[in-house]
Amino acid sequence: MLKKLLTGCLTIAAAAALAVPAMAADMSGKVGGRAVADLVSHSEKMVNINTGKAGESVSFTDMASEGRLDYTFTATEGDWTATGKIEFRSNSGDNAASTNPVILQKYIKLENDAFSAALGAQWWGFVYLTPYVGDSGQWDRYCYGCIDLRSDRLIVGIKNVGLQLMLKMDNGKGGTDTVISQGNTKNTSDSTDDTAAYDESEYGVQYNGSFGPVNVAAAYVTQSYKANKNQDATTKDTAKDGKTNTQLALAVQYAISEAMFAEFDYEAYTTKAGTSGAKEETQNTMGLAFSMAMSEVQGFTVAYDQSTYNDGKSGSKDVVTTRLTATFQQKIAGQKLWVGYNSLTKDYGISSWDKQTSSTLALGGRVSF
């Protein structure tokens, strides 16, 4: 009887001790989200990689939309703030039944004025610093520093120096892996392959800083894979066993005035299979962008990005992909409306081959809440 009474008292005391700081904390929650819609005119001419000849031009008009919804909870006590966030998205598409929601982010974070630590599925990478783009999945610039945008990871931030350190440890269990694609002009994670029974290690460092009129972002990420032979013996000594990916990305933005910005971007990406004698594939991308605010509610951007890909094999030609992006944006009632244009040209480096081309013109907008 005494033991039960003592246990009950201790339980009540422990609950009270935990309740005091919880009641003292300042708690709040916020719902956010956005809806995006585009009317798109698209044309393209694909190249047959066996003959090097382009087919007939294909043109069509389409409509596409996407939505996001997130909830962020924060609790602050003294110098510390705890945050929990979850974010959902419907994939950008033209059919409500086919745009099943996906979870973009779900993480917890603890921070003060100097330090932060976040664990869970969250964003990693800076993409670019250019304004007036990145609002729609239908047209955009090349994505710099996007080797692995959203995954479960640990991110430690040192705020006074603008530094973030990232660690990801993952067992594939049938997931996906980042692989390079020829002249890819959106981001290096568009193509995936199976990662079942492979242990992945990923390390990264990112820096963001400002020096007067100059803003700088830089990121370095390295990934490596090792077969978990006790989980699946067939994965041993495969191309994935020992595979490595590395990415170095840099963005420098200069404020010409309060309304005009020029930006330079660079990315070097390499990947190498784990099999003996495998060649190192490389992709180097550079970009230039100019942005100007015409008023508090109007602005435009023009950007040029070029990627050079080589599979590393003897005699392989460089595949050069160029992309031109232009956009004009207008705000009405505080929300964004735009006209966006994107054109792409892929040159396979063989004089007898045709060039692959495509272009997209979009009229759309985004309402955020």
C-alpha positions in Angstrom: 0.0 0.0 0.0 2.8 2.4 1.0 4.7 1.5 -2.2 1.6 2.3 -4.3 1.0 5.6 -2.5 4.7 6.6 -2.9 4.6 5.8 -6.6 1.4 7.8 -7.0 2.9 10.8 -5.2 6.1 10.7 -7.3 4.0 10.5 -10.4 2.0 13.5 -9.4 5.2 15.4 -8.5 6.8 14.6 -11.8 3.8 15.7 -13.7 3.7 19.0 -11.8 7.4 19.6 -12.4 6.9 19.1 -16.1 3.8 21.2 -16.1 5.4 24.3 -14.6 7.8 25.1 -17.5 5.2 24.1 -20.0 2.7 26.6 -18.5 5.4 29.2 -18.4 6.3 28.8 -22.1 4.8 31.1 -24.7 3.0 28.8 -27.2 1.6 29.7 -30.6 0.6 27.9 -33.8 0.3 29.2 -37.4 -1.4 27.7 -40.5 0.1 28.6 -43.8 -0.1 27.6 -47.4 -0.5 28.7 -51.0 -2.4 27.9 -54.2 -0.7 28.2 -57.6 -2.2 28.0 -61.0 -0.8 28.4 -64.6 -2.1 28.5 -68.1 0.7 27.0 -70.2 1.7 27.0 -73.9 4.4 24.5 -74.6 6.3 23.3 -77.6 9.2 20.9 -78.0 11.2 19.0 -80.6 12.8 15.8 -79.2 15.9 14.0 -80.6 16.1 10.3 -81.1 19.3 9.3 -79.3 19.9 6.3 -81.7 19.7 8.4 -84.9 20.5 11.9 -83.7 17.5 13.2 -85.7 14.8 15.5 -84.3 11.2 14.5 -84.7 8.3 16.7 -85.5 7.6 19.7 -83.3 4.9 19.0 -80.7 2.8 21.9 -79.3 0.0 22.0 -76.8 -1.8 24.3 -74.4 -2.3 23.0 -70.8 -3.5 24.1 -67.4 -1.8 23.1 -64.2 -2.2 23.9 -60.5 -0.8 22.9 -57.1 -1.5 23.6 -53.5 0.4 23.6 -50.2 -0.7 23.5 -46.6 1.5 23.7 -43.5 1.2 24.0 -39.8 4.0 25.4 -37.6 3.9 25.2 -33.8 6.3 27.2 -31.6 7.0 27.3 -27.9 9.3 29.9 -26.4 10.7 30.0 -22.9 13.6 32.2 -21.9 16.3 32.1 -24.6 15.0 28.9 -26.2 12.4 28.2 -28.9 11.1 24.8 -29.9 9.4 24.4 -33.3 7.5 21.6 -34.9 6.4 21.8 -38.6 4.6 19.7 -41.1 4.0 20.7 -44.7 1.8 18.9 -47.4 1.7 19.5 -51.1 -0.4 18.4 -54.0 1.8 17.7 -57.0 1.6 20.2 -59.8 -0.7 18.8 -62.4 -4.0 19.1 -64.4 -6.0 16.3 -62.8 -7.2 16.5 -59.2 -7.4 12.7 -58.9 -3.7 12.2 -59.9 -2.2 14.9 -57.7 -2.0 12.9 -54.5 -0.6 15.0 -51.6 2.9 14.4 -50.5 4.6 15.4 -47.3 7.4 17.9 -48.0 8.6 18.6 -44.5 8.1 17.2 -41.0 10.6 18.1 -38.4 11.3 19.4 -34.9 13.7 22.3 -34.2 15.4 23.7 -31.0 17.1 27.1 -31.2 18.3 30.2 -29.4 19.9 33.4 -30.8 23.2 31.7 -31.5 22.4 28.0 -32.2 19.8 25.8 -33.9 19.3 22.0 -34.3 16.6 20.5 -36.4 15.8 16.8 -37.0 13.4 15.3 -39.5 12.4 15.7 -43.1 13.3 19.2 -44.2 14.7 21.4 -47.0 18.4 21.6 -47.8 19.9 23.8 -50.5 19.7 27.4 -51.6 18.6 27.0 -55.3 19.5 30.6 -56.2 19.0 34.2 -54.9 17.1 35.5 -57.9 13.7 37.2 -57.1 10.5 36.8 -59.2 11.2 33.1 -60.0 10.6 29.9 -58.2 6.9 30.4 -57.7 5.7 27.7 -60.1 6.7 24.2 -61.0 5.8 24.8 -64.7 8.7 27.0 -65.5 11.9 28.0 -63.6 15.6 28.5 -63.6 18.1 25.7 -63.0 18.2 24.6 -59.4 21.6 25.2 -57.8 22.6 23.2 -54.8 19.7 20.8 -55.1 21.4 17.4 -54.8 18.9 16.3 -52.2 16.2 18.9 -51.5 14.0 17.1 -48.9 15.0 14.2 -46.7 15.1 13.1 -43.1 18.3 14.7 -41.8 20.0 16.6 -38.9 20.8 20.2 -39.5 22.9 22.2 -37.0 23.1 26.0 -37.5 25.6 28.4 -36.1 23.8 31.6 -36.6 26.4 34.3 -35.9 28.5 33.0 -38.8 25.7 32.0 -41.1 26.8 28.3 -41.2 24.8 25.1 -41.4 26.1 21.6 -40.9 24.0 18.6 -42.3 24.1 14.9 -41.6 21.9 12.2 -43.2 22.1 8.5 -42.5 19.7 6.4 -44.4 19.0 2.8 -45.2 17.2 2.7 -48.6 14.6 0.1 -48.0 13.4 0.6 -51.6 13.7 4.3 -51.7 15.4 6.5 -54.3 18.9 7.8 -55.1 20.1 10.9 -56.7 21.7 10.3 -60.1 23.0 12.7 -62.7 21.2 13.2 -66.1 22.6 14.5 -69.3 22.4 18.3 -69.4 19.7 18.3 -66.7 18.5 21.9 -66.4 16.2 21.8 -63.4 18.0 19.9 -60.7 20.2 16.9 -60.3 17.6 14.8 -58.5 15.1 14.5 -61.3 16.2 11.0 -62.1 16.2 8.2 -59.5 17.1 4.6 -59.1 16.4 1.9 -56.5 18.3 2.1 -53.2 16.9 -1.0 -51.4 19.4 -2.5 -48.9 22.0 0.2 -49.4 23.2 2.4 -46.5 23.6 6.0 -47.5 25.8 8.6 -45.7 25.4 12.2 -46.6 27.4 15.2 -45.2 26.9 18.8 -46.1 27.9 22.4 -45.2 26.2 25.6 -46.3 27.1 29.2 -45.8 24.9 32.3 -46.2 26.3 35.8 -45.7 26.0 39.4 -46.6 28.9 41.9 -47.2 27.4 45.3 -47.9 25.7 45.1 -51.3 26.9 41.5 -51.9 24.9 38.4 -50.8 26.7 35.0 -50.9 25.4 31.4 -50.6 27.6 28.4 -50.9 27.0 24.7 -50.3 28.9 21.4 -50.4 27.4 18.0 -50.2 28.9 14.5 -50.5 26.9 11.2 -50.7 28.2 7.7 -50.5 26.5 4.3 -50.6 27.4 0.9 -49.2 25.6 -2.4 -49.8 24.1 -3.9 -46.7 24.8 -7.5 -47.6 23.1 -9.0 -44.6 19.9 -7.2 -45.6 20.3 -8.3 -49.3 23.3 -10.3 -50.5 22.7 -9.5 -54.1 23.6 -5.8 -53.5 27.2 -6.6 -52.8 29.7 -5.5 -55.5 27.1 -3.8 -57.7 27.4 -0.4 -59.3 25.6 1.1 -56.3 28.0 -0.5 -53.8 30.6 2.2 -53.2 28.9 4.8 -55.4 29.7 8.5 -54.6 28.1 11.8 -55.5 29.5 15.3 -54.7 28.1 18.7 -55.3 29.6 22.2 -54.9 27.4 25.2 -55.5 27.9 29.0 -55.2 25.7 32.0 -55.7 26.8 35.6 -55.6 24.3 38.4 -55.8 25.2 42.1 -56.2 22.7 44.9 -55.4 23.4 47.5 -58.0 20.8 49.7 -56.3 17.8 49.1 -54.0 15.8 48.0 -57.1 18.4 46.3 -59.3 20.3 43.0 -58.8 22.8 41.0 -60.7 23.6 37.4 -59.9 26.3 34.8 -60.8 25.7 31.1 -60.0 28.0 28.0 -60.3 27.6 24.3 -59.6 30.0 21.4 -60.0 28.4 17.9 -59.7 30.2 14.5 -60.0 29.1 11.0 -59.6 31.0 7.7 -59.8 29.7 4.1 -59.7 31.3 1.7 -57.2 32.2 -0.9 -59.8 35.9 -1.3 -60.7 37.0 0.9 -63.6 33.9 3.1 -63.5 34.3 6.5 -65.0 33.5 9.7 -63.2 30.5 11.6 -64.7 30.6 15.4 -64.4 28.2 18.2 -64.9 29.2 21.9 -64.5 26.6 24.6 -64.6 26.9 28.4 -64.7 24.3 31.1 -64.7 23.7 34.8 -64.9 20.6 36.7 -63.9 19.4 40.3 -63.8 16.4 41.4 -61.8 14.8 44.8 -61.4 11.9 46.1 -59.4 9.9 48.6 -61.5 7.8 49.6 -58.5 6.7 48.2 -55.2 4.3 45.9 -57.0 6.1 45.2 -60.3 9.4 43.5 -61.3 11.1 41.4 -63.9 14.0 38.9 -64.2 16.1 37.6 -67.1 18.4 34.6 -66.5 20.7 32.4 -68.6 21.9 29.1 -67.4 24.2 26.6 -69.1 25.1 23.0 -68.1 27.9 20.9 -69.6 27.6 17.2 -69.0 30.2 14.4 -69.8 29.9 10.7 -68.9 33.7 10.4 -68.6 34.0 7.6 -71.1 36.8 7.8 -73.8 35.7 9.8 -76.8 32.5 11.1 -75.2 31.3 14.5 -76.3 30.1 17.2 -74.0 26.3 17.6 -73.9 25.6 21.3 -73.5 22.1 22.5 -72.3 21.2 26.1 -72.2 18.2 27.7 -70.7 16.8 31.2 -71.0 14.3 32.3 -68.4 12.3 35.6 -68.4 9.5 36.7 -66.2 7.4 39.8 -65.4 5.6 39.8 -62.1 2.7 42.0 -60.9 1.2 42.1 -57.4 -2.5 42.7 -56.9 -4.0 42.7 -53.4 -0.5 41.6 -52.2 -0.6 38.4 -54.3 1.6 37.4 -57.3 0.6 37.3 -60.9 3.1 36.6 -63.7 4.0 36.0 -67.3 6.9 33.5 -67.4 8.9 32.3 -70.3 11.5 29.5 -70.5 13.4 28.1 -73.5 15.8 25.1 -73.6 18.3 23.9 -76.1 20.3 20.7 -75.8 23.4 20.2 -78.0 24.8 16.7 -78.1 28.2 17.8 -79.4 28.0 15.8 -82.6 27.9 17.9 -85.8 25.6 15.5 -87.6 23.0 15.5 -84.8 20.1 17.9 -84.5 19.6 20.0 -81.4 16.8 19.3 -79.0 14.6 22.3 -78.2 11.6 23.2 -76.1 9.9 26.4 -74.9 7.2 27.2 -72.3 5.1 30.3 -71.9 3.0 30.6 -68.8 0.4 33.0 -67.4 -0.4 32.3 -63.8 -0.4 33.4 -60.2 0.1 32.5 -56.6 -2.1 33.3 -53.6 -0.4 32.8 -50.2 -1.9 32.7 -46.7 
